Amino acid sequence: MVGSESVPELLELLLSTLLATALTVGGALTERAALADLSGGISAIAVWEVYMGLVLLYAGYTLGTRRVLPAIRSA
């Protein structure tokens, strides 16, 4: 049975995992939209989408490697 002190840790791990996944998927979808927009020529929207997609991917990667993976490895 899970001790009461580890329930908040498990909840934090679950939320961190869901957030890292959402950021990564959002970044991938934004990059996909950027590539579709760039196929029609370079525009301000396409450049912004590339930038935001990279920011989302980086945020998802950073959250996953600094919080989620260490917590899973220590379990």
Phi and psi restraints in degrees (value plus and minus 20) as a CYANA .aco file:
   2 VAL   PHI     -99.1   -59.1
   2 VAL   PSI     109.9   149.9
   3 GLY   PHI     -90.3   -50.3
   3 GLY   PSI     135.6   175.6
   4 SER   PHI     -84.5   -44.5
   4 SER   PSI     -47.6    -7.6
   5 GLU   PHI     -94.9   -54.9
   5 GLU   PSI     -39.4     0.6
   6 SER   PHI    -113.9   -73.9
   6 SER   PSI     -29.3    10.7
   7 VAL   PHI     -83.4   -43.4
   7 VAL   PSI     -66.8   -26.8
   8 PRO   PHI     -82.5   -42.5
   8 PRO   PSI     -54.2   -14.2
   9 GLU   PHI     -86.2   -46.2
   9 GLU   PSI     -61.4   -21.4
  10 LEU   PHI     -86.1   -46.1
  10 LEU   PSI     -58.6   -18.6
  11 LEU   PHI     -84.9   -44.9
  11 LEU   PSI     -61.9   -21.9
  12 GLU   PHI     -83.3   -43.3
  12 GLU   PSI     -61.5   -21.5
  13 LEU   PHI     -83.7   -43.7
  13 LEU   PSI     -62.7   -22.7
  14 LEU   PHI     -82.6   -42.6
  14 LEU   PSI     -67.1   -27.1
  15 LEU   PHI     -85.6   -45.6
  15 LEU   PSI     -59.1   -19.1
  16 SER   PHI     -84.7   -44.7
  16 SER   PSI     -60.2   -20.2
  17 THR   PHI     -84.4   -44.4
  17 THR   PSI     -64.9   -24.9
  18 LEU   PHI     -84.1   -44.1
  18 LEU   PSI     -60.8   -20.8
  19 LEU   PHI     -87.0   -47.0
  19 LEU   PSI     -63.3   -23.3
  20 ALA   PHI     -81.6   -41.6
  20 ALA   PSI     -60.8   -20.8
  21 THR   PHI     -85.0   -45.0
  21 THR   PSI     -65.3   -25.3
  22 ALA   PHI     -83.0   -43.0
  22 ALA   PSI     -61.9   -21.9
  23 LEU   PHI     -84.1   -44.1
  23 LEU   PSI     -62.4   -22.4
  24 THR   PHI     -87.0   -47.0
  24 THR   PSI     -64.8   -24.8
  25 VAL   PHI     -85.0   -45.0
  25 VAL   PSI     -62.9   -22.9
  26 GLY   PHI     -80.9   -40.9
  26 GLY   PSI     -61.1   -21.1
  27 GLY   PHI     -83.9   -43.9
  27 GLY   PSI     -62.3   -22.3
  28 ALA   PHI     -84.7   -44.7
  28 ALA   PSI     -61.7   -21.7
  29 LEU   PHI     -87.6   -47.6
  29 LEU   PSI     -56.2   -16.2
  30 THR   PHI     -87.1   -47.1
  30 THR   PSI     -61.3   -21.3
  31 GLU   PHI     -84.4   -44.4
  31 GLU   PSI     -57.3   -17.3
  32 ARG   PHI     -83.0   -43.0
  32 ARG   PSI     -62.9   -22.9
  33 ALA   PHI     -85.1   -45.1
  33 ALA   PSI     -57.5   -17.5
  34 ALA   PHI     -83.8   -43.8
  34 ALA   PSI     -62.2   -22.2
  35 LEU   PHI     -84.2   -44.2
  35 LEU   PSI     -57.7   -17.7
  36 ALA   PHI     -85.3   -45.3
  36 ALA   PSI     -60.9   -20.9
  37 ASP   PHI     -89.3   -49.3
  37 ASP   PSI     -57.8   -17.8
  38 LEU   PHI     -88.9   -48.9
  38 LEU   PSI     -43.2    -3.2
  39 SER   PHI     -86.1   -46.1
  39 SER   PSI     -41.7    -1.7
  40 GLY   PHI    -111.7   -71.7
  40 GLY   PSI     -20.4    19.6
  41 GLY   PHI     101.1   141.1
  41 GLY   PSI     137.9   177.9
  42 ILE   PHI     -93.2   -53.2
  42 ILE   PSI     109.5   149.5
  43 SER   PHI    -158.8  -118.8
  43 SER   PSI     146.3   186.3
  44 ALA   PHI     -83.5   -43.5
  44 ALA   PSI     -57.6   -17.6
  45 ILE   PHI     -84.6   -44.6
  45 ILE   PSI     -64.1   -24.1
  46 ALA   PHI     -83.9   -43.9
  46 ALA   PSI     -61.7   -21.7
  47 VAL   PHI     -85.3   -45.3
  47 VAL   PSI     -61.2   -21.2
  48 TRP   PHI     -83.1   -43.1
  48 TRP   PSI     -61.3   -21.3
  49 GLU   PHI     -84.0   -44.0
  49 GLU   PSI     -59.7   -19.7
  50 VAL   PHI     -80.8   -40.8
  50 VAL   PSI     -67.1   -27.1
  51 TYR   PHI     -81.6   -41.6
  51 TYR   PSI     -69.1   -29.1
  52 MET   PHI     -86.3   -46.3
  52 MET   PSI     -56.7   -16.7
  53 GLY   PHI     -82.2   -42.2
  53 GLY   PSI     -62.4   -22.4
  54 LEU   PHI     -85.9   -45.9
  54 LEU   PSI     -58.2   -18.2
  55 VAL   PHI     -83.4   -43.4
  55 VAL   PSI     -64.8   -24.8
  56 LEU   PHI     -84.6   -44.6
  56 LEU   PSI     -62.9   -22.9
  57 LEU   PHI     -82.7   -42.7
  57 LEU   PSI     -62.4   -22.4
  58 TYR   PHI     -84.5   -44.5
  58 TYR   PSI     -61.6   -21.6
  59 ALA   PHI     -84.3   -44.3
  59 ALA   PSI     -62.9   -22.9
  60 GLY   PHI     -84.3   -44.3
  60 GLY   PSI     -62.6   -22.6
  61 TYR   PHI     -83.9   -43.9
  61 TYR   PSI     -66.0   -26.0
  62 THR   PHI     -84.0   -44.0
  62 THR   PSI     -65.1   -25.1
  63 LEU   PHI     -82.6   -42.6
  63 LEU   PSI     -61.5   -21.5
  64 GLY   PHI     -86.3   -46.3
  64 GLY   PSI     -61.2   -21.2
  65 THR   PHI    -103.6   -63.6
  65 THR   PSI     -43.4    -3.4
  66 ARG   PHI    -118.2   -78.2
  66 ARG   PSI     -41.7    -1.7
  67 ARG   PHI    -139.1   -99.1
  67 ARG   PSI     -71.3   -31.3
  68 VAL   PHI     -92.0   -52.0
  68 VAL   PSI     -74.6   -34.6
  69 LEU   PHI     -81.3   -41.3
  69 LEU   PSI     -64.8   -24.8
  70 PRO   PHI     -81.3   -41.3
  70 PRO   PSI     -56.7   -16.7
  71 ALA   PHI     -88.0   -48.0
  71 ALA   PSI     -58.1   -18.1
  72 ILE   PHI     -89.3   -49.3
  72 ILE   PSI     -61.3   -21.3
  73 ARG   PHI     -84.8   -44.8
  73 ARG   PSI     -53.7   -13.7
  74 SER   PHI    -102.2   -62.2
  74 SER   PSI     -31.0     9.0
